[in-house]
Amino acid sequence: MSGTILVGAQWGDEGKGKATDQLGDRVDYTVRYSGGNNAGHTLVVNGEKYALHLLPSGILNPGVPVIGNGVVVDLGVLFSEIDALEARGIDTSRLVISANAHIIAPYHKVLDKVTERFLGKRKIGTTGRGVGPAYADKINRVGIRIQDLLDEELLRDKVEAALAAKNQSLVKIYNQLAIDPREVADELLSYADRVRPMVRDVARELNDALDEGKLVVFEGAQAHHLDVDHGTYPYVTSSNPIAAGACTGSGVGPTRLDRIVGIAKAYTTRVGEGPFPTELLDADGDRLRNAGGEFGTTTGRPRRCGWFDPLVVEAACTYNGVTDVFLTKLDILTGWDKIPVCIGYDVNGTRVTTYPVIMDDIVAATPVYEYLDGWSEDISEARSFEELPPTCQAYVRRLEELIRCRISGIGVGPGREQVVMLHDLID
């Protein structure tokens, strides 16, 4: 059995956890391979809502949930999330963490917030969770890793070295107080005993699992168009949530991965700054936001909403080698007489039908719409494609044509069971 990757095909918040849920008891390992607690996902299981920020969504299934080396970990958030799940009767003892995953230290969060304020109107729209500065330290080779918690002397040396330059910047550039490295080290070391049993050679364990024929699902945070290399730079995240990031973020080679599932909403949302061609700044946008509950799981920020943009999704499918698309929140579109779908952009007088690579072209893009018939029937109880209204079926089939990839699953409600499957996601 090879691995399966779940990747967001828009700007995040597509509902990747719901797709993971459909694999359910068949999954032996669920691996989070990128990002930090700057993104979250909400799952509804047996009427119970679970908001996860750092833990893999597989924590609610029987398999082993894994935090890979590509993730940056805020230990305070991690254990708060674990404690909250344990209080609700969820067993989290199976969680394993890569020894090579980097840690979000308290000074990363301070730097994130002060630099964002410093940018003013040029701000990126970060969550202020310290994710970007933690990744910057990783690349600058002054980061602190999970394994460093196991050696107190080494940890204290690393924190002191990391803060030597940062305190200069905080005091002299940002007019902030210097941060005491001893206090930071003490805080991080307070988690050491709890972390120790979770630390693993994740790459070795996952490769052994694949050798044994086990099913490993890789779950990235955010989405293709927030990827630091392939997204709408600089309005992106600081890591590689694309499918290829599953390899670098877990230590599993590309030959072990053969199914890539792109997750897309039946409409489009985005959080933070950056271009968004089909964004609605009117009553329809408000209606989508309120009907879909489009407020950030992690930040509570209202999400920007717009109509489905096949150019965005087709690009993600192409560049990630997506084999199947899982379409979420189709039920939110119930009640519209006509549903616009973007079929191209007008860019400075030129019609384009593929997503532009030049940022200025994306900013200048005006969507060209095709109007599809809507439906008024409640689709939340549908469990087969044939049970969907004919116009709803036609909407799905038209999206398939435009994104040039088959749609294998459809979310028709928030519950784990509210799904229409057209094709199995792993067979």
Salt bridges, closest charged atoms under 4 A:
ASP13 OD2 - ARG303 NE 3.32
GLU14 OE1 - LYS16 NZ 3.03
ASP21 OD1 - ARG416 NH2 2.93
GLU48 OE1 - ARG88 NH2 2.79
ASP74 OD2 - LYS109 NZ 3.01
ASP83 OD1 - ARG194 NH2 2.70
ASP91 OD2 - ARG94 NE 3.99
ASP137 OD2 - HIS108 NE2 2.80
ASP137 OD1 - LYS166 NZ 2.89
ASP148 OD2 - LYS158 NZ 3.05
GLU152 OE2 - ARG156 NE 3.08
ASP180 OD2 - ARG182 NH2 3.33
ASP186 OD1 - ARG156 NH2 2.58
GLU205 OE1 - ARG200 NE 3.63
ASP211 OD1 - ARG256 NH2 2.83
GLU212 OE1 - LYS214 NZ 3.34
GLU279 OE1 - ARG304 NH2 2.93
ASP286 OD1 - ARG289 NH1 2.85
GLU294 OE1 - LYS265 NZ 2.71
GLU294 OE1 - ARG303 NH1 2.68
GLU294 OE2 - LYS329 NZ 2.93
GLU314 OE2 - ARG404 NH2 2.45
ASP324 OD1 - ARG259 NH1 3.36
ASP324 OD2 - ARG406 NE 2.66
GLU370 OE2 - ARG398 NE 2.84
ASP373 OD1 - LYS338 NZ 2.32
GLU400 OE1 - ARG397 NH1 2.81
GLU401 OE1 - ARG398 NH1 2.83
ASP424 OD2 - ARG26 NH1 2.91
